[in-house]
Amino acid sequence: MEQTKCLIIGSGPAGYTAAIYAARANLNPILYTGILPGGQLTQTTEIENFPGYPQGVDGNQMMEDLRQQALRFGTDMRDGSILSLDKDGDIFTAHAEDGRDISAQTVIIATGATAKYLGLADEEKYRGSGVSACATCDGFFYRRKTVAVVGGGDTACEDALYLSHLAKKVYMIVRKPYLRASQVMQKRVREAENIEILFEHNTLGLFGEDGVEGAHLIKRKGEADEELLDIAIDGFFLAIGHKPNSAIVEHLADTDEAGFIIVDDKQQTRTAGLFAAGDVCDPMFRQAIVAAGSGCKAAMSAERYITEKK
């Protein structure tokens, strides 16, 4: 069985940053990249809000930069996933997809969260060309344009309000006849002059030549007065939630009702030596810079945990 001081599960800004700090602290980290090496940002075309890239940077390029930095300091980078993780005494045991068993003194979970989509084929077709699950990341590209936000909860309202300050017009596509958001968020959305709420509407598909140009909708689906209609839009934003990839540690860490891992100010879970970083423990911000910061904290906390154990 292989041994390491620090096993990092997952890549992206949190995992790669944790690897940089762990490697520089001589923890000889092993990192398994997971099913999506580089994380969600590899599916984003351009990032303009990460410090240090004044002209913006392609998501894949930024993740490759972080990956190379982690490799430079000696991270043992491996493709694939960790299938199971357990702890006996002070030692964690992980079983990897490649068949290896790893013994670790500390573990950092950086498996991220997966945005929920409607399941339409057009969502994949136009991903990066009009379809986004992050208004804060991509809203800037739709200045003075028309966009739609799918969802009726607080996140959807927050995204619609954020976009309303950039876009010419914002549609909210809400399948129910009411908003699920808090009263204060509902009030703000209703008071925004350029937000139009389409209640009892579902999206059937998207259309456009070189990117999203519109959406096919159905109003009051299944009712006697069911109606088909199209709206012209330049961007289509999903705001129906994220699913944290926390199943591998659900027996070792507490989670909130949505499955996000609960950590303390040192990024530690309820299990000593088990840390979490990035979107898997962040239901609120879900930004690359926040994920990177939490990866730094997790690695520094892991190093201190090992030192105190000695």
C-alpha positions in Angstrom: 0.0 0.0 0.0 1.3 3.5 -0.9 1.7 6.0 1.8 1.4 9.8 1.7 1.1 12.6 4.2 -1.6 14.3 2.1 -4.1 12.9 -0.4 -6.1 15.4 -2.4 -9.3 14.2 -4.1 -10.4 16.5 -7.0 -8.8 19.2 -9.1 -10.0 22.6 -10.1 -8.9 25.8 -8.3 -9.3 24.3 -4.8 -7.5 21.0 -5.5 -4.7 22.4 -7.5 -4.1 25.3 -5.0 -4.1 22.8 -2.1 -1.5 20.7 -4.0 0.7 23.8 -4.5 0.7 24.6 -0.8 1.0 20.9 0.3 3.9 20.2 -2.0 5.8 23.3 -0.9 5.3 22.2 2.7 6.9 18.9 1.8 3.8 16.8 2.3 4.5 15.0 -1.0 0.8 15.1 -2.0 -0.9 12.7 -4.3 -3.8 14.3 -6.2 -6.5 12.4 -8.1 -8.0 14.7 -10.7 -11.5 13.2 -10.7 -14.0 12.7 -13.6 -13.5 16.3 -14.8 -9.8 17.2 -14.6 -9.6 21.0 -13.9 -13.1 21.2 -12.7 -16.0 23.3 -14.0 -13.8 26.1 -15.3 -12.6 23.8 -18.1 -16.1 24.2 -19.5 -15.9 28.0 -19.4 -14.6 29.9 -22.4 -13.1 33.1 -20.8 -12.5 34.1 -17.2 -12.2 37.8 -16.6 -12.6 38.1 -12.8 -9.7 36.0 -11.5 -6.8 38.3 -10.3 -3.6 38.3 -12.3 -5.2 38.0 -15.8 -5.9 41.6 -16.8 -6.9 40.5 -20.3 -8.9 37.5 -19.2 -7.9 33.9 -19.7 -9.4 30.8 -21.2 -10.7 28.5 -18.4 -8.8 25.5 -19.7 -5.6 27.5 -19.9 -5.9 28.8 -16.3 -6.5 25.3 -15.0 -3.5 24.1 -16.9 -1.4 26.9 -15.4 -2.4 25.8 -11.9 -1.8 22.2 -12.7 1.7 22.9 -14.0 2.4 25.0 -10.9 1.4 22.1 -8.7 3.5 19.7 -10.7 6.5 22.0 -10.5 6.6 21.6 -6.7 6.4 17.8 -6.9 2.7 16.9 -6.7 2.0 13.3 -7.8 -0.8 14.0 -10.2 -3.0 11.1 -11.3 -6.0 10.8 -13.6 -9.1 9.0 -12.3 -11.1 9.0 -9.1 -11.0 7.7 -5.6 -13.8 5.2 -5.2 -13.9 4.9 -1.4 -12.4 6.5 1.7 -12.3 5.2 5.3 -10.4 6.0 8.4 -8.9 3.6 11.0 -7.3 5.3 14.0 -5.3 8.2 12.7 -4.8 6.8 9.2 -7.1 7.2 6.1 -7.3 4.4 3.5 -8.4 5.2 0.0 -9.1 2.9 -2.9 -8.5 4.4 -6.3 -10.1 3.7 -9.7 -6.7 2.6 -11.0 -6.6 -0.2 -8.5 -4.2 1.3 -6.0 -4.7 1.5 -2.3 -3.3 4.6 -0.5 -2.6 5.3 3.1 -2.8 9.0 4.1 -2.3 11.0 7.2 -4.6 13.7 5.9 -7.1 14.0 3.1 -8.4 17.1 1.3 -11.7 16.8 -0.5 -12.0 19.1 -3.5 -14.5 17.3 -5.6 -16.6 20.4 -6.4 -20.3 20.7 -7.1 -22.1 20.0 -10.3 -24.6 22.5 -11.7 -28.1 21.2 -12.3 -29.3 21.4 -15.9 -32.7 20.8 -17.4 -31.5 17.9 -19.4 -32.0 19.4 -22.9 -29.7 18.4 -25.7 -29.5 22.1 -26.6 -27.9 22.9 -23.3 -24.8 20.8 -24.3 -24.9 22.1 -27.9 -24.7 25.7 -26.8 -22.5 25.3 -23.7 -20.1 28.1 -23.8 -22.0 29.7 -26.7 -24.9 31.2 -24.8 -25.6 28.6 -22.1 -24.1 29.2 -18.6 -24.7 28.1 -15.0 -22.8 31.0 -13.5 -24.2 34.5 -13.9 -21.4 36.0 -11.9 -18.8 34.3 -14.2 -20.3 35.0 -17.5 -22.8 37.9 -17.1 -20.3 40.5 -18.3 -20.4 39.1 -21.8 -24.1 40.0 -22.1 -23.9 43.7 -21.4 -26.9 45.5 -23.2 -28.2 42.1 -24.4 -31.2 40.0 -23.6 -30.9 37.0 -21.4 -33.1 34.4 -19.6 -32.7 32.9 -16.1 -34.3 29.6 -15.4 -35.5 29.1 -11.8 -37.7 30.6 -9.1 -35.6 30.4 -5.9 -33.3 32.8 -4.2 -30.4 31.9 -6.5 -32.4 32.6 -9.6 -33.6 35.9 -8.2 -30.0 36.8 -7.3 -28.8 35.9 -10.7 -31.6 37.8 -12.4 -30.9 40.9 -10.3 -27.1 40.7 -11.0 -27.8 40.4 -14.7 -30.3 43.2 -14.7 -27.5 45.6 -14.0 -25.7 44.4 -17.1 -28.3 43.2 -19.6 -30.9 45.2 -21.5 -33.6 42.8 -20.5 -33.8 39.7 -18.3 -36.5 37.0 -18.5 -37.1 34.7 -15.6 -38.5 31.4 -16.7 -40.4 29.9 -13.8 -42.3 26.6 -14.1 -44.5 27.3 -11.1 -47.2 30.1 -10.8 -45.1 31.7 -8.0 -41.6 32.3 -6.9 -40.0 30.1 -4.2 -37.6 32.9 -3.2 -37.6 34.8 0.0 -40.0 37.7 0.2 -37.2 40.3 0.1 -35.8 38.7 -3.1 -39.2 38.5 -4.7 -39.8 42.2 -4.0 -36.4 43.2 -5.5 -37.1 41.2 -8.7 -40.6 42.6 -9.1 -39.3 46.2 -8.7 -36.6 45.8 -11.3 -37.9 47.5 -14.5 -36.0 45.2 -16.9 -36.9 41.9 -15.4 -40.0 40.1 -16.8 -41.2 36.9 -14.9 -42.7 34.2 -17.1 -44.7 32.1 -14.7 -45.8 28.6 -15.6 -43.3 28.4 -18.4 -41.0 25.5 -19.3 -38.2 25.5 -21.8 -38.5 23.0 -24.6 -35.3 23.9 -26.4 -32.9 26.6 -27.7 -32.1 27.8 -31.2 -29.5 29.9 -33.0 -26.9 29.6 -35.7 -23.5 30.5 -34.1 -24.9 30.7 -30.5 -28.1 31.1 -28.6 -30.6 33.4 -30.4 -33.8 32.3 -28.6 -35.7 29.7 -26.6 -38.7 27.6 -27.4 -41.1 27.7 -24.4 -44.4 26.1 -23.5 -46.8 28.0 -21.2 -49.2 26.0 -18.8 -47.9 22.7 -20.1 -50.6 20.0 -20.1 -53.5 22.5 -19.5 -56.4 23.2 -21.8 -54.9 26.6 -22.6 -51.4 25.3 -23.3 -49.4 27.7 -25.5 -46.2 27.4 -27.5 -44.0 30.5 -27.9 -40.5 31.7 -28.7 -38.5 34.4 -27.0 -35.4 36.1 -28.5 -32.4 35.9 -26.1 -28.7 36.0 -26.3 -27.9 34.1 -23.1 -29.6 31.3 -21.2 -28.6 31.0 -17.5 -29.4 27.9 -15.3 -30.1 28.8 -11.7 -31.8 25.6 -10.4 -29.1 24.6 -8.0 -25.9 22.7 -7.6 -25.3 19.2 -6.4 -22.2 18.9 -4.3 -20.0 15.8 -5.0 -19.8 14.8 -1.4 -21.0 11.2 -1.4 -17.6 9.7 -0.9 -17.3 11.3 2.6 -20.9 11.3 3.7 -19.9 8.8 6.5 -17.0 10.9 7.6 -18.3 14.5 7.3 -21.5 16.4 8.3 -23.3 18.0 5.4 -26.2 20.5 5.2 -29.6 19.6 3.8 -28.3 20.1 0.2 -25.2 17.9 0.7 -22.6 20.6 1.0 -19.8 19.5 3.5 -19.8 21.5 6.7 -16.3 22.7 7.7 -14.8 25.0 10.4 -12.7 28.0 9.8 -9.7 25.7 9.1 -11.6 23.8 6.4 -11.8 20.8 8.7 -14.7 18.4 8.7 -16.0 16.7 11.9 -13.3 14.0 11.2 -9.8 15.0 12.4 -7.4 15.2 9.5 -10.2 15.3 6.8 -10.5 18.7 5.2 -12.7 20.1 2.4 -12.2 23.0 0.0 -13.9 24.6 -2.9 -17.5 24.3 -4.2 -18.1 21.0 -2.3 -18.3 23.0 0.9 -19.5 26.3 -0.5 -23.2 26.7 -1.2 -23.0 30.5 -1.4 -20.1 31.9 -3.5 -18.9 29.2 -5.9 -16.2 31.4 -7.3 -12.7 30.3 -8.4 -10.9 32.8 -6.2 -12.8 31.6 -3.2 -12.2 28.0 -4.0 -8.5 28.6 -4.4 -8.3 30.4 -1.1 -10.1 27.6 0.7 -7.6 25.1 -0.9 -4.8 27.1 0.5 -6.4 27.1 4.0 -7.0 23.3 3.8 -3.4 22.5 2.8 -2.0 24.8 5.5 -4.3 23.2 8.1 -3.3 19.7 7.0 0.4 20.6 7.4 -0.3 22.0 10.9 -2.4 19.0 11.8 0.5 16.7 10.9 3.0 18.8 12.8 0.8 18.8 16.0 0.4 15.1 15.7 4.2 14.6 15.9 
